[in-house]
Amino acid sequence: MPAIAVALAVLGAALFAGAAVLQHREVADLYGEPLPRERVLSLRRLARIARRPGWLAGFGLAGGGTIVHAIALALAPLRLVQPIGVLAVPVAVLLSSLRLRRVPGRSVLLGVALTMAGVAVFVAASVGATSGNPPPPGSTLPTTLIVGGIVLALGMGGLAVGGWLRCVACATAGATAFGLLSALMRVIFQELAAGDSRWYEPPVLGAAASAVVALVVGGWLVQQAYPSGPPEVVVACLTVVDPIVAVLLGALLLGEGADTPVATWFLLGGAALAASAGVLVLARLHPDAVAARTARTAPSTLPEPSRGTAQ
């Protein structure tokens, strides 16, 4: 079962990368970065984007990735399945390079290498994780509310700024929501597998409703990140933050990896820091991010109006 779960997670990562590149292209081509006074892409604009064939194709890929990822979560612990999504980063870099006919620079490759190395160590240290048990009664709701508050804070902070900070903050908020989504899906599978709850009982229905909200909110936040940064940065945020959140929730709610030695947890923390550093390198040094900063700080080339000219 773990081998099948890993294969499905790899397929899901490729589908998510394709979805990110396609949807980013449609959002960026249609609107570019929002004006400073325009803090969000409005629902009207998002509805217009959603009618474009490329965005719809990306939505289909994301839907397929979600399905195979859900199956993988039913077969293996969160600590094994979630980090494999980092493979979406090199796939996104490759797809973007092919689309733009541009060879990735050293800064991009450095960011990808740091991100992949960090998550690879995370996966290697998680292979022997125990599969866990259903969560204690009453623990899912407060945990969901706490994570939801973190998502809200990150999202509001991201929408209040611009440039690469908005991209990273909104993508991180979306990734946190998706990490919660994966944890809730695993909770549902564990509840049903243990026979503690039926699909129509409150613990399962409540987790399912929360998962739907996390999916919608996470998707909306990711769309807000696309105009402010390249797809590689968005994908990197998703594939780093999502597994970290999911793994922590898996440990807290389900007891996955409860027998993990303290030294291994320190190793996991170091791997997470390395992967996060890779995301920051991509966000700051990606050619698209550098070009955007240069454009914002360059002096205007428009002639100054004369004193006698009407404003």
Residue pairs with C-beta under 8 A, 6 or more apart in sequence:
1 75
1 76
2 75
2 76
2 80
2 127
4 72
4 75
5 71
5 72
5 73
5 75
5 76
5 80
5 81
6 72
6 76
6 80
6 81
6 84
8 68
8 69
8 71
8 72
8 75
9 68
9 69
9 72
9 81
9 82
9 84
9 85
10 84
10 87
11 65
11 68
12 65
12 66
12 68
12 69
12 72
12 85
13 65
13 84
13 85
13 86
13 87
13 88
13 91
13 239
14 65
14 87
14 88
14 91
15 61
15 62
15 64
15 65
15 68
16 61
16 62
16 65
16 85
16 88
16 235
16 238
17 87
17 88
17 89
17 91
17 92
17 95
17 235
18 58
18 61
18 91
18 95
19 58
19 59
19 60
19 61
19 62
19 65
20 58
20 88
20 92
20 231
20 234
20 235
20 238
21 58
21 92
21 95
21 96
21 99
21 231
22 54
22 55
22 57
22 58
22 61
23 54
23 55
23 58
23 59
23 62
23 223
23 226
24 226
24 230
24 231
24 234
25 54
25 99
25 231
26 49
26 52
26 54
26 55
26 58
27 41
27 49
27 55
27 223
27 226
27 227
28 226
28 227
30 45
30 48
30 49
30 52
31 41
31 45
31 49
31 227
32 227
33 162
33 163
33 227
33 228
33 292
34 40
34 41
34 162
34 227
34 228
36 162
39 159
39 160
40 159
40 224
41 49
41 223
41 224
41 227
46 220
46 223
49 55
49 223
50 56
50 59
66 215
69 81
69 85
69 182
70 185
72 81
73 81
73 182
73 185
73 186
73 189
74 189
75 81
76 131
77 126
77 129
77 130
77 131
77 132
77 186
77 250
77 256
77 257
78 182
78 183
78 186
78 243
78 246
78 247
78 249
78 250
78 254
78 256
79 126
79 129
79 247
79 250
79 251
79 256
79 257
80 123
80 126
80 127
80 129
81 182
82 179
82 182
82 242
82 243
82 246
82 247
83 119
83 120
83 122
83 123
83 126
83 243
83 247
84 123
85 238
85 239
85 242
85 243
86 115
86 116
86 119
86 120
86 239
86 240
86 243
86 275
87 116
87 239
88 235
88 238
88 239
89 112
89 115
89 116
89 232
89 235
89 236
89 239
90 112
90 116
92 231
92 232
92 235
93 104
93 108
93 112
93 232
96 102
96 230
96 231
96 232
97 103
97 104
102 287
104 112
105 287
107 281
107 282
107 285
107 286
107 287
108 232
108 282
108 285
108 286
108 287
110 278
110 281
110 285
111 232
111 236
111 278
111 279
111 280
111 281
111 282
111 285
111 286
112 232
112 236
112 278
112 282
113 278
114 274
114 275
114 277
114 278
114 281
115 236
115 239
115 240
115 275
115 278
115 279
115 282
116 278
117 274
117 275
117 278
118 240
118 271
118 272
118 273
118 274
118 275
118 276
118 277
118 278
119 239
119 240
119 243
119 271
119 275
120 271
121 267
121 270
121 271
121 274
122 243
122 247
122 268
122 271
122 272
122 275
125 264
125 267
125 268
125 271
126 247
126 257
126 268
129 256
129 257
129 260
130 255
130 256
130 257
130 258
130 259
131 256
132 186
132 190
132 250
132 254
132 255
132 256
132 257
132 258
133 190
133 194
133 254
133 255
134 187
134 190
134 191
134 194
134 196
134 197
134 254
135 187
135 190
135 253
135 254
137 203
139 253
140 184
140 187
140 203
140 206
140 207
140 210
140 253
141 206
143 249
143 252
143 253
144 180
144 184
144 210
147 176
147 177
147 179
147 180
147 245
147 249
148 180
148 214
150 173
150 176
151 173
151 176
151 177
151 180
151 214
151 217
151 218
151 221
152 173
154 169
154 170
154 172
154 173
154 176
155 169
155 170
155 173
155 217
155 221
155 224
157 169
158 165
158 166
158 167
158 168
158 169
158 170
158 172
158 173
158 221
158 224
158 225
159 166
159 170
159 224
161 169
162 228
163 228
163 229
163 289
163 292
163 293
163 296
164 228
164 229
164 233
164 283
164 284
164 289
164 292
164 293
166 224
166 225
166 228
166 229
167 225
167 228
167 229
167 233
167 234
167 237
167 283
167 289
168 225
168 229
168 233
168 237
168 279
168 280
168 283
170 221
170 222
170 224
170 225
170 228
171 221
171 222
171 225
171 229
171 233
171 234
171 237
171 238
171 241
172 237
172 241
173 218
173 221
174 217
174 218
174 219
174 220
174 221
174 222
174 225
174 237
174 238
175 218
175 237
175 238
175 239
175 240
175 241
175 242
175 245
176 218
176 241
176 242
176 245
177 214
177 215
177 217
177 218
177 221
178 214
178 215
178 218
178 238
178 242
179 241
179 242
179 243
179 244
179 245
179 246
179 249
180 210
180 211
180 214
180 245
180 246
180 249
181 211
181 214
181 215
181 218
182 242
182 246
183 245
183 246
183 249
183 250
183 253
183 254
184 207
184 208
184 210
184 211
184 214
185 211
186 246
186 250
186 254
187 207
187 253
187 254
188 204
188 207
188 208
188 211
190 254
191 197
191 203
191 204
191 207
192 198
192 199
192 204
196 203
197 203
197 204
198 204
199 205
222 234
222 238
225 234
225 237
226 234
229 283
229 286
229 288
229 289
229 292
230 282
230 286
230 288
230 289
232 282
232 286
233 279
233 282
233 283
233 286
233 289
236 278
236 279
236 282
236 283
237 279
240 272
240 275
240 276
240 278
240 279
244 272
247 256
247 257
247 268
250 256
250 257
251 257
251 258
283 289
305 311
